[in-house]
Structure formats: structure tokens, C-alpha cells
Amino acid sequence: MLSLAAASPLAFSPAAALRPTPVAARAPVTMVAKELDDLANELNPAIGYFDPLGLGTADFWEKGNDFTVGWLRHAEIKHGRVAMFAFVGYIAQYNGLHFGFPLSLPESPSYFAGLTPPEQWDALPFEAKFQILVFIGFLEFWGELAIGSGMGGKHYTKGGKPGDYPDFPAPNVIPATPVKVLNLFDPFGFSKKKTDEQKARGLLCEINNGRLAMIGIIAFLTEQAIPGSVPWGPHLEQYTGNVMAPFM
């Protein structure tokens, strides 16, 4: 990703490269870096701020450091949430836990006994995979559309809250949604009565758990692809397929 920032027109323009950068353009970088340093110490005081790639002071797509940090923070929180679901789902599925009713048509059962999680994915018909990807695409589309149009507050790259997901609108605003849809950020209203301090601590826990889950799910997949590659990890059955086959 850093190559995108480096590949700006300034990199090929000697005259522009010699032009001094205004002090005002550097100020936000220092401010954001201080915020990231404080956040890192709150997340893990033992390690603190660790940024060997310099992402905290990067400028992606020449949109400024504030934009870059907001984009990276939102991406981390979002991928951490997905990884937490994936980690728990992987454990459940690997141990044979599944719904007691079919989730698809009779001719394409949704659960295949004796298969590991990536093999379960391979066994799904193309239509099922396509349906999953369309739903994920819709969630991404709505998350960006609602924030970008002002329905969900400020965009996370423009001073908004990283990790926030906009509420779904009233019935019939989106086609095929005649009833009120639960909001994904807090569907059961658990955080409505929490104090600001409790919400801040909850976000720290979520980021830390998400980071561990990302490491965990990658470790599972790596161990299945290359048995023995994860030290002190569980011994999983080797997977010889290719989960990316549908996209190739």
C-alpha cells in the first residue's frame, strides 16, 4: 500500500520535489501521530506504539495523513470483527457443530460431514458462494453510501468515528426491506446505557480481540495448508484445495 503513496506525480518531478512543504501541511501528521501513540499505549502499554512501516505518518493517494489514518483504523476494526466471527466459526465447524436444519436447497446441503472448514467452502455450489459475496458487497456498499451521503454522520476518513456502521433506514427506503432492519453496529441496544468511559474501554477490547482473531484465523489456515508451520498450535488436517478457486 505504501507504493501507492510513493507513486505520486511528485516522485517524478524534480522541480516539485525541491519545493518546500508548508508547515501547515505537516501539523496534522504530528497531531495524528500523537493520537496513535496514546491509543497504542492504551491498547498495550508493554509494547506501546510500534509502526515499522511508518503507516501512521503515511499519505495514501495524496489525500492527507488524516484520511490515511482514518482509512487504516476503520479497516483494522472492520477486519478484526470479521476475523472474530471467522475464528469462532472455524472452531465450531471444525468440531462438527452446525445448525440442525438445512440452510440451502435439498440438492445442495449446507453441511457436509467430515469436511474441514475450507473443504466446506469448496463443497458449496457456485450459487451459494455468489449469494454470500453479494451480501457482503451490499454491506460494504451501504456502509460507504450512507456515510458518504450524510445519513451516517461524518465519514471515517473525514473526522468520523472509525469502526462505526450506519443504521439501516426506515422501511421501504431500500427496496425489498418492508420492515425495520436491526442496526448492525448495536442491534440489541446494549451500548445505549453505557457511559463514554465504558464505550471507550469496549472499543479498546474490541481492537485487541480483533487483532488476536486475525492472527488466530491466519494461523488456522496456515497450519492446514502447511502442517507443522505454526509452533505450539493445534495439529489440523492438511488442506490441499484452493479457497480462491472460484475467483480464478
Secondary structure, DSSP 8 states (H G I E B T S, - for coil): -HHHHHTSGGGG-HHHHHS---HHHHHHHHHHHHHHHHHHHHH-TTT----TT-GGG--GGGS-HHHHHHHHHHHHHHHHHHHHHHHHHHHHHHTT---SS-SS-TTS-S--TT--HHHHHHHS-HHHHHHHHHHHHHHHHHHHHHHHTTTTSS-TTTT--TT------STTSSTT--S----SSSTT-TTTT--HHHHHHHHHHHHHHHHHHHHHHHHHHHHHHSTT-STT--------S-TTGGG-
